[in-house]
Amino acid sequence: MHKLRVAISTFVRDVARGVLTLTHSGLAMLGLVLVVGLGGAVFRPDLLSQAETSVYAFLRERQLSLWWEPQNTADRATATDLKDIPSRQAAVAAWLAKKYKVAPEPIAALVSEAYALSETSRLKPHLILAVMAIESSFHPYVQSQAGAQGLMQVMTEIHAQKYQKYGGKLAAFDPLTNMRVGVAVLQEYIRLKSGSVEQGLLFYLGGDSIQGETDYVAKVLAEQARLDQVAAGIKVSTQP
């Protein structure tokens, strides 16, 4: 038993000595690398720059995080260059940007999304955009006293379930998510009203409690008509 304890003690001591030796060697090597690197920086800055570029490329290719660098968040921005979308859509985006005094790039992304949603929802793209125009003037963080939120002023608490696949209710303030949920709600209401766009818009405005509120419907349809003209190449005033 005593011999076993001695053997274990010897083994642990040898391992510790080896680790210490390796650590010292490693630190010594690191010190040597730093000295050589500093020397290179003084006498051959061109080599230092090349080495730095190579290291950055190596890390980025392997998607390793560089904590000291600011993150590139451009890919998360809801924005599109006008030249990257079809000319009709670009004309609509430029007109809306001018009328509602917002940047054209995020509006271009919304216009492109409206056209994409139109194909799956069978709602006219300019109807979708007109609802956003009247509901929020393209400001994604608007909230009404009743609790309607975002671009299409969706009642988040009522339609919370529709936001679940997007990560929950806070997604109401993501422009594209708010559009998708708003379109789903409007599509559902139009179907509920036997396919009537006018009656679906009224229900979207306030459910069964809204009776004879034709002003809202008229505003949406008028804006849709103006967008149709803009897309067709007709000059339309942006003045109220």
N, C-alpha and C positions, 0 to 999 in steps of 0.2 A: 504493500500500500504506500509505504514511504517512497519507494522507487518510482511508483506511478506519479506521485505528487512532484517529485524532483524532475521527472521527464516532462510533465506538463508545464512546470515552471520554466524549464529550459527552453521549451518550444515557444512559449509566449514571449520570453525575453529575446529569443532570436528573431521572431517575427517583428517585434517592436523595434529592434535594432535595424532590421532591414527596411522597415517603413521610414524610420528616421533618416537612414542613409539615402533612400530614394527621394525623400522630401528635400533633404539638403541638396542633393544632386539636381533635383528639378528646379529649386530656387536658384542654384548657381547657374544652371542653363538659362533660366529666364533672365537673370541678371546679365549674362553674356549676350543674349539676344537683344536686350535693351541697349546695352553699350554699343553693339554693332549697329543697331538701328539708328541710334543717335548719331553715330559717326557717319552713317550713310546719309542721314538727313542733312548733315553739315556739308559733306563733300560731294554727295551725289543726290541732290533733291529730286532729280528726274526719276531715279530708280525708286525712291520712296513713293512718289506719286503713282508710278506704275504698279507698285506693290499694293498700295491702298486701293486702287481701282480694281485690281484682281480680287482682293479680299471681299470688297463690297459686292462684286459680281457673283462670287462664289456663294455668299450668304443669301443674296436675293434669289439666285437660281434654286436654292433649296428652301425658299420661303421662310428663312429664319428671321425673326424679329430683331431689328436694330433699335433698341430702346432709346438710344440717344438721338435718333432721327425723327422728325415729325412724320406722322403717317400720311400717306397719299389717300385722301378721302374723295377724290374727284369721281371715282367710280360709284360712290354712294349718292352723289348729287342728282336730284331730279331735274336734269337739264339736258338739252339737245341743241346742237347748232342748227340753225335754219337751213343751211345748205345740205344737211344730212337727211332731210325729209322731203317728200314730194312737193312740187311747186305749189299745188293747190293748198296743201296743208301749211306750207310756209307762208302763203299769203294770208290765210286765216290767223295763224299765230302772230304775224306782224301786226295785223289789224287789231286783234285783241290786246296785244301788248301796249299798243299806242292808246287805245280807248281806256283801258283800265289801269294804265300807268304802272305796269309791272315789266320785269325784264323779259325779253323775247325768248331766251333759252329755256327757262322753266315752262313757259307757255307752250313752246314747241313740243316739249316732252308730253304735256297734257293733251295737246291736239293729237299727237301721234297715238297716245293711249286711247283717246276717244274713238279714233278710227278703228283701232284694234278691237275695242270692246263692242263696237257696232256690229262687227261680224259675228260675234257670239251671242249678243243680246237681241239683235234685230231692231235695236233702237238707232235712229239716225244719229250720226256722230255730232252734227251741229245741234241737235236737240240736247244731247248730253252736255255739250259746251255751253249752250244757252241756259240750262238749269244752273250750272256752276256760276255763270255770269250774274244771274239774278239773285242767286242764293248768297254768294260770298264775294262777288267781284274778284274772284281768283286769289283770295287771301286764305291760305290753308289753316290758319289758327283761330279763325273766327268762331265764337260761341254765342248762341242766342240765349235769351233769358229762360227759354223752355228747355235748354240743354242740347239743342242741335249743334253739331260740331263739324268743323272742317269745310273743305271745298264745296261739298254738296249738302252741307248742313244735315247730316244724318243724325237721327235721334239715337245716340250711342247706347244708352241704357236699354232702349226698346230692341235694338238690333245687335246687342252684344254678342249673340251666338254667331252672327255672320262674321264677326271679327276674330273668332277663335282660331281659325286656320291661319290667320295672319299674325298671331302672337298675342291677341287680347285687345282690350278696349283702347289702350294707348295708341294702337295702330291707326286710330281715327285721325290722328294728326299727320300721318304719312300721306302725302298728296295722292299717290297712285292707289294706295289701299282704300282711301276714302272714296275715290272715284269708283273703284270696283264694287265696293259695298253699296254706294249710292245708286249705281246702275242696276245692281241686283234688286234693290228695293223698288226702284221705279218700274223696272220690268215686271216685278211681282204685282205691283199695284195696277198697272195697265192691264195685265192679264185678269186680275180680280174684277176690273171694270169692263169686262168683255171686249178688251182690245181698244178701248177709247183712250187716246193719248190725253185728251182734255180732262176726262174724268180721273185718269190715273195721276195727272199732275195735281189736280185738286186734292186727291187723297194723300199724295206725297206732301202737300203743303200742310195738311192738318188732320187727316183722317176724316171720319164721318162728322166731326164737329164743324167742318167747313161747308157752308152752304152758299152757293151763288157767288163765290169769290172769283169773279172772272178776270179781275185786274191782273192777278198773278199769272194766270194762264196766258192772257194776252201779251204780257211782257215777255214771257219765255218764248212764245211762238213768234213774236216780232223779232226777237234777237236771233232766233233760228233762221228766219227769212233773210235777215241781213247777212248772216254768215254764209248762207247759200249763194247770195249775190257776190260776196267777196270771193268765194271759191270759184265762181264762174268768171271772174275777171272784171266784174263791174266795180266802178269806183263808188265806195260807200263812205259817207261822213262818219267820223268817230265822235262827233259832238252829240251830247244827250238830246 
